[in-house]
Amino acid sequence: MTHKRNVEGVLAHAKAKSKKASEKVENAIKEAIKEKRVINFNNIAKSANVSKSYLYNNKEYRERIESLRKQQSEVKSTKSIKYNTNDKSKDTIIESLRYRIKWLEKENKNLTEENKQLLGQLYEQL
């Protein structure tokens, strides 16, 4: 006696689940593009709430994410322009950094002294 298995419900559920995951990935990619966020597998997987392996195993999404990631890296590389600074502005920057170093050294010395005093007080309490 053979039984005919009723798997239509399981298949329909799997198909609906797959469609929902695809929609979430599409929305995550569109949102990342719209908000100009970094596009990579990790960020898309987190925002779509799917696994990274799902994205890697799906050829369409893998190619799309890789191409978008490549486009973003090309745009970033063209944006990195070095600004020419003259000697006067360099001297100003150096002077402000020297001042900051002196201030930080003074602050460090004060905190070290305060730390010694507090350790002495703690030792006296023991």
DSSP file (Angstrom, degrees, kcal/mol; ACC not computed):
  #  RESIDUE AA STRUCTURE BP1 BP2  ACC     N-H-->O    O-->H-N    N-H-->O    O-->H-N    TCO  KAPPA ALPHA  PHI   PSI    X-CA   Y-CA   Z-CA
    1    1 A M              0   0    0      0, 0.0     2,-0.4     0, 0.0     0, 0.0   0.000 360.0 360.0 360.0 118.3    0.0    0.0    0.0
    2    2 A T        -     0   0    0      2,-0.0     2,-0.4     0, 0.0     0, 0.0  -0.823 360.0-143.9-104.2 140.0    1.6    3.2   -1.1
    3    3 A H        -     0   0    0     -2,-0.4     2,-0.7     0, 0.0     0, 0.0  -0.833  12.0-132.1-103.2 138.0    0.7    6.6    0.3
    4    4 A K        -     0   0    0     -2,-0.4     2,-0.2     2,-0.0    -2,-0.0  -0.791  27.2-133.1 -88.2 121.1    0.6    9.7   -1.8
    5    5 A R        -     0   0    0     -2,-0.7     2,-0.9     1,-0.1     3,-0.1  -0.525   4.7-143.5 -78.2 137.7    2.4   12.4    0.1
    6    6 A N        +     0   0    0     -2,-0.2     4,-0.2     1,-0.1     3,-0.1  -0.830  40.6 148.0-101.7  96.0    0.8   15.8    0.3
    7    7 A V     >  +     0   0    0     -2,-0.9     4,-2.5     1,-0.1     5,-0.2   0.259  38.0 103.1-112.1   9.1    3.7   18.2    0.1
    8    8 A E  H  > S+     0   0    0      1,-0.2     4,-2.5     2,-0.2     5,-0.2   0.898  82.0  50.2 -61.8 -41.3    1.9   21.1   -1.6
    9    9 A G  H  > S+     0   0    0      2,-0.2     4,-2.2     1,-0.2    -1,-0.2   0.900 111.2  48.3 -64.3 -41.5    1.7   23.1    1.6
   10   10 A V  H  > S+     0   0    0      2,-0.2     4,-2.4     1,-0.2    -2,-0.2   0.917 113.1  47.8 -65.4 -43.5    5.4   22.7    2.3
   11   11 A L  H  X S+     0   0    0     -4,-2.5     4,-2.3     2,-0.2    -2,-0.2   0.902 111.6  50.0 -64.6 -41.3    6.3   23.7   -1.2
   12   12 A A  H  X S+     0   0    0     -4,-2.5     4,-2.3    -5,-0.2    -1,-0.2   0.903 111.2  49.2 -64.5 -40.5    4.1   26.7   -1.1
   13   13 A H  H  X S+     0   0    0     -4,-2.2     4,-2.5     2,-0.2    -2,-0.2   0.915 111.3  49.0 -64.8 -43.0    5.6   27.8    2.2
   14   14 A A  H  X S+     0   0    0     -4,-2.4     4,-2.3     1,-0.2    -2,-0.2   0.894 111.7  49.4 -63.9 -40.0    9.1   27.4    0.9
   15   15 A K  H  X S+     0   0    0     -4,-2.3     4,-2.3     2,-0.2    -1,-0.2   0.909 112.1  47.5 -66.0 -41.8    8.3   29.4   -2.2
   16   16 A A  H  X S+     0   0    0     -4,-2.3     4,-2.3     2,-0.2    -2,-0.2   0.890 111.8  51.0 -66.0 -39.5    6.7   32.2   -0.2
   17   17 A K  H  X S+     0   0    0     -4,-2.5     4,-2.1     2,-0.2    -2,-0.2   0.903 110.9  48.2 -64.6 -41.7    9.7   32.2    2.2
   18   18 A S  H  X S+     0   0    0     -4,-2.3     4,-2.2     2,-0.2    -2,-0.2   0.900 111.5  49.9 -64.9 -41.8   12.1   32.5   -0.7
   19   19 A K  H  X S+     0   0    0     -4,-2.3     4,-2.2     2,-0.2    -2,-0.2   0.899 110.4  50.4 -64.0 -40.8   10.1   35.3   -2.3
   20   20 A K  H  X S+     0   0    0     -4,-2.3     4,-2.2     2,-0.2    -2,-0.2   0.900 110.1  49.6 -64.9 -41.3   10.0   37.2    1.0
   21   21 A A  H  X S+     0   0    0     -4,-2.1     4,-2.2     1,-0.2    -1,-0.2   0.896 110.0  51.4 -64.4 -40.0   13.8   36.8    1.4
   22   22 A S  H  X S+     0   0    0     -4,-2.2     4,-2.5     1,-0.2    -2,-0.2   0.906 109.7  49.3 -63.3 -41.6   14.3   38.1   -2.1
   23   23 A E  H  X S+     0   0    0     -4,-2.2     4,-2.6     1,-0.2    -1,-0.2   0.895 110.0  51.4 -64.3 -40.0   12.2   41.1   -1.5
   24   24 A K  H  X S+     0   0    0     -4,-2.2     4,-2.2     2,-0.2    -1,-0.2   0.896 111.2  47.5 -64.7 -39.6   14.0   41.9    1.7
   25   25 A V  H  X S+     0   0    0     -4,-2.2     4,-2.4     2,-0.2     5,-0.2   0.926 111.8  50.0 -67.0 -44.4   17.4   41.7   -0.1
   26   26 A E  H  X S+     0   0    0     -4,-2.5     4,-2.6     1,-0.2    -2,-0.2   0.932 112.4  47.2 -58.6 -46.5   16.1   43.9   -2.9
   27   27 A N  H  X S+     0   0    0     -4,-2.6     4,-2.5     1,-0.2    -1,-0.2   0.884 111.0  52.0 -63.5 -38.8   14.8   46.5   -0.4
   28   28 A A  H  X S+     0   0    0     -4,-2.2     4,-2.2     2,-0.2    -1,-0.2   0.904 111.3  46.8 -65.3 -41.0   18.1   46.4    1.5
   29   29 A I  H  X S+     0   0    0     -4,-2.4     4,-2.2     2,-0.2    -2,-0.2   0.935 113.9  47.6 -66.1 -46.4   20.2   47.0   -1.6
   30   30 A K  H  X S+     0   0    0     -4,-2.6     4,-2.6     1,-0.2    -2,-0.2   0.909 112.9  48.9 -61.2 -42.0   17.9   49.9   -2.8
   31   31 A E  H  X S+     0   0    0     -4,-2.5     4,-2.6     2,-0.2    -1,-0.2   0.892 110.0  51.1 -66.0 -40.0   18.0   51.4    0.7
   32   32 A A  H  <>S+     0   0    0     -4,-2.2     5,-2.3     2,-0.2     4,-0.4   0.890 112.8  46.1 -65.0 -39.0   21.8   51.2    0.8
   33   33 A I  H ><5S+     0   0    0     -4,-2.2     3,-0.8     3,-0.2    -2,-0.2   0.929 113.5  49.1 -67.0 -44.6   22.1   52.9   -2.6
   34   34 A K  H 3<5S+     0   0    0     -4,-2.6    -2,-0.2     1,-0.2    -1,-0.2   0.894 116.8  40.6 -62.6 -41.6   19.6   55.6   -1.6
   35   35 A E  T 3<5S-     0   0    0     -4,-2.6    -1,-0.2    -5,-0.2    -2,-0.2   0.406 108.3-124.9 -89.5   2.4   21.3   56.3    1.7
   36   36 A K  T < 5 +     0   0    0     -3,-0.8    -3,-0.2    -4,-0.4     2,-0.2   0.871  54.3 158.1  55.9  41.9   24.8   56.1    0.1
   37   37 A R      < -     0   0    0     -5,-2.3     2,-0.3    -6,-0.2    -1,-0.2  -0.477  53.0 -82.4 -87.5 165.1   25.9   53.5    2.6
   38   38 A V        -     0   0    0     -2,-0.2     2,-0.7     1,-0.1    -1,-0.1  -0.507  44.3-143.5 -68.2 130.3   28.8   51.0    2.1
   39   39 A I        +     0   0    0     -2,-0.3     2,-0.3    29,-0.2    33,-0.1  -0.878  41.9 129.4-103.5 115.7   27.5   48.1    0.1
   40   40 A N     >  -     0   0    0     -2,-0.7     4,-2.2     1,-0.1     5,-0.3  -0.933  68.7 -95.4-151.1 173.6   29.0   44.7    1.0
   41   41 A F  H  > S+     0   0    0     -2,-0.3     4,-2.4     1,-0.2     5,-0.2   0.887 119.9  51.8 -63.5 -39.5   27.7   41.3    1.8
   42   42 A N  H  > S+     0   0    0      2,-0.2     4,-2.2     1,-0.2    -1,-0.2   0.938 111.9  44.3 -65.0 -47.4   27.8   41.8    5.6
   43   43 A N  H  > S+     0   0    0      2,-0.2     4,-2.5     1,-0.2     5,-0.2   0.907 115.7  47.2 -65.6 -41.8   25.8   45.1    5.5
   44   44 A I  H  X S+     0   0    0     -4,-2.2     4,-2.3     1,-0.2     5,-0.2   0.914 111.8  51.0 -66.3 -41.8   23.2   43.8    3.1
   45   45 A A  H  X>S+     0   0    0     -4,-2.4     5,-2.0    -5,-0.3     4,-0.9   0.902 112.6  46.8 -62.6 -40.7   22.8   40.6    5.1
   46   46 A K  H  <5S+     0   0    0     -4,-2.2     3,-0.3    -5,-0.2    -2,-0.2   0.938 115.1  43.9 -67.3 -46.2   22.3   42.5    8.3
   47   47 A S  H  <5S+     0   0    0     -4,-2.5    -2,-0.2     1,-0.2    -1,-0.2   0.823 119.2  42.9 -72.5 -28.1   19.8   45.0    6.9
   48   48 A A  H  <5S-     0   0    0     -4,-2.3    -1,-0.2    -5,-0.2    -2,-0.2   0.573 105.5-129.4 -88.7  -9.8   17.9   42.3    5.0
   49   49 A N  T  <5 +     0   0    0     -4,-0.9     2,-0.3    -3,-0.3    -3,-0.2   0.919  66.9 121.1  59.1  45.9   18.0   39.9    8.0
   50   50 A V      < -     0   0    0     -5,-2.0    -1,-0.2    -6,-0.2     2,-0.1  -0.844  67.9 -92.6-127.4 168.2   19.3   37.0    5.8
   51   51 A S     >  -     0   0    0     -2,-0.3     4,-1.2     1,-0.1     3,-0.2  -0.471  24.2-126.1 -81.8 155.6   22.5   35.0    6.0
   52   52 A K  H  > S+     0   0    0      1,-0.2     4,-2.6     2,-0.2     5,-0.2   0.859 111.8  59.6 -65.6 -34.4   25.6   35.9    4.1
   53   53 A S  H  > S+     0   0    0      1,-0.2     4,-2.7     2,-0.2    -1,-0.2   0.847  99.3  57.6 -64.3 -31.8   25.7   32.4    2.7
   54   54 A Y  H  > S+     0   0    0     -3,-0.2     4,-1.3     2,-0.2    -1,-0.2   0.917 110.2  43.9 -61.1 -42.6   22.3   33.1    1.1
   55   55 A L  H  < S+     0   0    0     -4,-1.2     7,-0.3     2,-0.2    -2,-0.2   0.901 115.4  47.3 -69.8 -41.4   23.7   36.1   -0.7
   56   56 A Y  H  < S+     0   0    0     -4,-2.6    -2,-0.2     1,-0.2    -1,-0.2   0.879 113.3  48.2 -67.7 -36.9   26.9   34.3   -1.7
   57   57 A N  H  < S+     0   0    0     -4,-2.7     2,-0.9    -5,-0.2    -1,-0.2   0.741  95.0  80.3 -77.6 -22.9   25.0   31.2   -3.0
   58   58 A N  S  X S-     0   0    0     -4,-1.3     4,-2.5    -5,-0.2     5,-0.2  -0.770  70.1-158.9 -87.1 109.6   22.5   33.3   -5.0
   59   59 A K  H  > S+     0   0    0     -2,-0.9     4,-2.4     1,-0.2     5,-0.2   0.866  86.7  53.2 -59.6 -41.0   24.4   34.1   -8.1
   60   60 A E  H  > S+     0   0    0      1,-0.2     4,-2.0     2,-0.2    -1,-0.2   0.935 113.7  41.2 -61.6 -48.5   22.3   37.1   -9.1
   61   61 A Y  H  > S+     0   0    0      2,-0.2     4,-2.8     1,-0.2     5,-0.3   0.879 112.9  55.2 -68.8 -37.1   22.7   38.8   -5.7
   62   62 A R  H  X S+     0   0    0     -4,-2.5     4,-2.4    -7,-0.3    -2,-0.2   0.944 111.1  43.3 -60.8 -48.7   26.4   37.9   -5.5
   63   63 A E  H  X S+     0   0    0     -4,-2.4     4,-2.3     1,-0.2    -1,-0.2   0.893 114.9  50.4 -64.4 -39.9   27.2   39.5   -8.9
   64   64 A R  H  X S+     0   0    0     -4,-2.0     4,-2.4    -5,-0.2     5,-0.2   0.933 112.6  44.6 -66.0 -46.4   25.0   42.6   -8.1
   65   65 A I  H  X S+     0   0    0     -4,-2.8     4,-2.6     1,-0.2     5,-0.2   0.905 113.7  50.9 -65.6 -41.6   26.6   43.2   -4.7
   66   66 A E  H  X S+     0   0    0     -4,-2.4     4,-2.1    -5,-0.3    -1,-0.2   0.903 112.0  46.7 -63.2 -40.6   30.1   42.7   -6.1
   67   67 A S  H  X S+     0   0    0     -4,-2.3     4,-2.4     2,-0.2    -2,-0.2   0.908 113.7  47.7 -69.8 -40.0   29.5   45.1   -8.9
   68   68 A L  H  X S+     0   0    0     -4,-2.4     4,-2.3     2,-0.2    -2,-0.2   0.895 112.0  50.5 -65.6 -39.0   28.0   47.8   -6.6
   69   69 A R  H  X S+     0   0    0     -4,-2.6     4,-2.0     2,-0.2    -1,-0.2   0.898 110.6  49.3 -64.5 -39.8   30.9   47.3   -4.2
   70   70 A K  H  X S+     0   0    0     -4,-2.1     4,-1.9     2,-0.2    -2,-0.2   0.907 109.6  51.7 -65.9 -41.5   33.4   47.7   -7.1
   71   71 A Q  H  X S+     0   0    0     -4,-2.4     4,-2.1     1,-0.2    -2,-0.2   0.910 109.6  50.1 -61.2 -42.5   31.6   50.9   -8.3
   72   72 A Q  H  X S+     0   0    0     -4,-2.3     4,-2.3     1,-0.2    -1,-0.2   0.898 109.0  50.9 -64.7 -39.9   31.7   52.4   -4.8
   73   73 A S  H  X S+     0   0    0     -4,-2.0     4,-1.8     1,-0.2    -1,-0.2   0.863 109.5  51.2 -67.9 -33.0   35.4   51.7   -4.4
   74   74 A E  H  X S+     0   0    0     -4,-1.9     4,-1.4     2,-0.2    -1,-0.2   0.896 110.3  49.0 -68.3 -39.4   36.1   53.4   -7.8
   75   75 A V  H  X S+     0   0    0     -4,-2.1     4,-1.2     1,-0.2    -2,-0.2   0.910 111.0  50.1 -65.9 -42.2   34.2   56.5   -6.8
   76   76 A K  H  X S+     0   0    0     -4,-2.3     4,-1.0     1,-0.2     3,-0.3   0.879 107.1  54.4 -64.9 -37.6   36.0   56.7   -3.5
   77   77 A S  H  < S+     0   0    0     -4,-1.8    -1,-0.2     1,-0.2     3,-0.2   0.832 108.1  49.2 -68.8 -29.9   39.4   56.4   -5.2
   78   78 A T  H  < S+     0   0    0     -4,-1.4    -1,-0.2     1,-0.2    -2,-0.2   0.746 106.3  58.0 -78.2 -22.1   38.6   59.3   -7.5
   79   79 A K  H  < S+     0   0    0     -4,-1.2     2,-1.6    -3,-0.3    -1,-0.2   0.724  79.7  94.1 -79.3 -21.2   37.5   61.4   -4.5
   80   80 A S     <  +     0   0    0     -4,-1.0     2,-0.5    -3,-0.2    -1,-0.1  -0.552  54.5 165.0 -79.6  91.9   40.8   61.2   -2.6
   81   81 A I        -     0   0    0     -2,-1.6     2,-0.4     0, 0.0    -3,-0.0  -0.903  34.0-130.9-109.0 132.5   42.5   64.4   -3.9
   82   82 A K        -     0   0    0     -2,-0.5     2,-0.4     1,-0.0    -2,-0.0  -0.688  20.5-137.6 -84.1 133.0   45.5   65.7   -2.1
   83   83 A Y        -     0   0    0     -2,-0.4     2,-0.5     1,-0.0    -1,-0.0  -0.727  14.6-124.1 -90.8 137.1   45.3   69.4   -1.3
   84   84 A N        -     0   0    0     -2,-0.4     2,-0.4     0, 0.0    -1,-0.0  -0.682  29.9-168.9 -80.2 124.9   48.4   71.5   -1.9
   85   85 A T        -     0   0    0     -2,-0.5     2,-0.1     4,-0.0     0, 0.0  -0.932  12.6-135.4-116.7 140.3   49.3   73.3    1.2
   86   86 A N     >  -     0   0    0     -2,-0.4     4,-2.0     1,-0.1     5,-0.2  -0.335  30.8 -99.4 -87.1 174.6   51.8   76.1    1.4
   87   87 A D  H  > S+     0   0    0      1,-0.2     4,-2.6     2,-0.2     5,-0.2   0.848 119.1  56.2 -64.2 -35.7   54.6   76.5    3.9
   88   88 A K  H  > S+     0   0    0      2,-0.2     4,-2.1     1,-0.2    -1,-0.2   0.920 109.0  45.3 -65.7 -42.9   52.7   79.0    6.0
   89   89 A S  H  > S+     0   0    0      2,-0.2     4,-2.3     1,-0.2    -1,-0.2   0.871 112.7  52.0 -69.1 -34.8   49.7   76.7    6.5
   90   90 A K  H  X S+     0   0    0     -4,-2.0     4,-2.7     2,-0.2    -2,-0.2   0.923 109.3  50.0 -64.3 -42.6   52.0   73.8    7.3
   91   91 A D  H  X S+     0   0    0     -4,-2.6     4,-2.5     1,-0.2    -2,-0.2   0.891 110.1  50.9 -62.4 -39.0   53.8   75.9    9.9
   92   92 A T  H  X S+     0   0    0     -4,-2.1     4,-2.3     2,-0.2    -1,-0.2   0.918 111.2  47.5 -63.8 -44.1   50.4   76.9   11.4
   93   93 A I  H  X S+     0   0    0     -4,-2.3     4,-2.2     2,-0.2    -2,-0.2   0.930 112.6  49.3 -63.3 -45.1   49.4   73.2   11.6
   94   94 A I  H  X S+     0   0    0     -4,-2.7     4,-2.4     1,-0.2    -2,-0.2   0.913 111.0  49.9 -61.2 -43.4   52.7   72.2   13.2
   95   95 A E  H  X S+     0   0    0     -4,-2.5     4,-2.3     1,-0.2    -1,-0.2   0.909 110.5  49.0 -63.4 -42.7   52.5   75.0   15.7
   96   96 A S  H  X S+     0   0    0     -4,-2.3     4,-2.1     1,-0.2    -1,-0.2   0.874 111.8  49.9 -66.3 -35.4   49.0   74.1   16.8
   97   97 A L  H  X S+     0   0    0     -4,-2.2     4,-2.4     2,-0.2    -2,-0.2   0.888 109.4  51.0 -69.2 -38.3   50.0   70.4   17.1
   98   98 A R  H  X S+     0   0    0     -4,-2.4     4,-2.4     2,-0.2    -2,-0.2   0.915 110.2  49.9 -63.3 -41.8   53.0   71.4   19.3
   99   99 A Y  H  X S+     0   0    0     -4,-2.3     4,-2.4     1,-0.2    -2,-0.2   0.917 110.9  49.5 -61.4 -43.0   50.7   73.5   21.5
  100  100 A R  H  X S+     0   0    0     -4,-2.1     4,-2.7     2,-0.2    -2,-0.2   0.891 109.3  51.8 -64.2 -39.8   48.3   70.5   21.8
  101  101 A I  H  X S+     0   0    0     -4,-2.4     4,-2.6     2,-0.2    -1,-0.2   0.930 110.1  48.7 -62.7 -45.0   51.2   68.2   22.7
  102  102 A K  H  X S+     0   0    0     -4,-2.4     4,-2.3     1,-0.2    -2,-0.2   0.923 112.5  48.5 -60.5 -44.2   52.4   70.6   25.4
  103  103 A W  H  X S+     0   0    0     -4,-2.4     4,-2.5     1,-0.2    -2,-0.2   0.917 112.4  48.1 -62.4 -43.7   48.9   70.8   26.8
  104  104 A L  H  X S+     0   0    0     -4,-2.7     4,-2.6     2,-0.2    -1,-0.2   0.878 110.5  51.5 -66.7 -37.2   48.4   67.0   26.8
  105  105 A E  H  X S+     0   0    0     -4,-2.6     4,-2.3     2,-0.2    -1,-0.2   0.910 111.2  47.9 -64.5 -41.3   51.8   66.5   28.5
  106  106 A K  H  X S+     0   0    0     -4,-2.3     4,-2.5     2,-0.2    -2,-0.2   0.921 112.7  48.5 -63.6 -44.2   50.8   69.0   31.2
  107  107 A E  H  X S+     0   0    0     -4,-2.5     4,-2.5     1,-0.2    -2,-0.2   0.900 111.0  50.9 -62.0 -41.6   47.4   67.3   31.6
  108  108 A N  H  X S+     0   0    0     -4,-2.6     4,-2.2     2,-0.2    -1,-0.2   0.908 110.0  49.6 -62.8 -42.8   49.1   63.9   31.8
  109  109 A K  H  X S+     0   0    0     -4,-2.3     4,-2.3     2,-0.2    -2,-0.2   0.925 111.5  48.9 -62.7 -45.3   51.5   65.2   34.5
  110  110 A N  H  X S+     0   0    0     -4,-2.5     4,-2.5     1,-0.2    -2,-0.2   0.911 112.5  47.7 -61.3 -43.1   48.6   66.6   36.5
  111  111 A L  H  X S+     0   0    0     -4,-2.5     4,-2.4     2,-0.2    -1,-0.2   0.865 110.1  52.7 -68.3 -34.6   46.7   63.4   36.3
  112  112 A T  H  X S+     0   0    0     -4,-2.2     4,-2.2     2,-0.2    -2,-0.2   0.922 110.8  47.2 -65.3 -43.4   49.7   61.3   37.3
  113  113 A E  H  X S+     0   0    0     -4,-2.3     4,-2.3     2,-0.2    -2,-0.2   0.923 112.6  49.2 -62.2 -44.8   50.2   63.5   40.4
  114  114 A E  H  X S+     0   0    0     -4,-2.5     4,-2.4     1,-0.2    -2,-0.2   0.897 109.7  52.1 -62.2 -39.7   46.6   63.2   41.3
  115  115 A N  H  X S+     0   0    0     -4,-2.4     4,-2.3     2,-0.2    -1,-0.2   0.902 108.6  50.9 -63.1 -41.8   46.8   59.4   40.8
  116  116 A K  H  X S+     0   0    0     -4,-2.2     4,-2.3     2,-0.2    -2,-0.2   0.915 110.5  49.2 -62.4 -43.0   49.8   59.3   43.2
  117  117 A Q  H  X S+     0   0    0     -4,-2.3     4,-2.4     1,-0.2    -2,-0.2   0.910 111.6  48.5 -62.7 -42.8   47.9   61.3   45.8
  118  118 A L  H  X S+     0   0    0     -4,-2.4     4,-2.3     1,-0.2    -1,-0.2   0.884 110.5  50.8 -66.9 -37.6   44.9   59.1   45.6
  119  119 A L  H  X S+     0   0    0     -4,-2.3     4,-2.4     2,-0.2    -1,-0.2   0.894 109.7  51.5 -65.1 -38.6   47.0   55.9   45.8
  120  120 A G  H  X S+     0   0    0     -4,-2.3     4,-2.2     2,-0.2    -2,-0.2   0.920 110.6  47.8 -62.7 -44.0   48.7   57.4   48.9
  121  121 A Q  H  X S+     0   0    0     -4,-2.4     4,-1.6     1,-0.2    -2,-0.2   0.896 112.1  49.8 -63.0 -40.3   45.3   58.1   50.5
  122  122 A L  H  X S+     0   0    0     -4,-2.3     4,-1.1     1,-0.2    -1,-0.2   0.898 110.1  50.7 -65.8 -40.1   44.2   54.6   49.7
  123  123 A Y  H  < S+     0   0    0     -4,-2.4     3,-0.4     1,-0.2    -2,-0.2   0.889 108.3  52.5 -64.9 -39.1   47.3   53.1   51.2
  124  124 A E  H  < S+     0   0    0     -4,-2.2    -1,-0.2     1,-0.2    -2,-0.2   0.837 104.8  55.8 -65.7 -32.3   46.8   55.1   54.4
  125  125 A Q  H  <        0   0    0     -4,-1.6    -1,-0.2     1,-0.3    -2,-0.2   0.783 360.0 360.0 -71.5 -26.4   43.2   53.8   54.7
  126  126 A L     <        0   0    0     -4,-1.1    -1,-0.3    -3,-0.4    -2,-0.2   0.489 360.0 360.0 -75.9 360.0   44.5   50.2   54.6
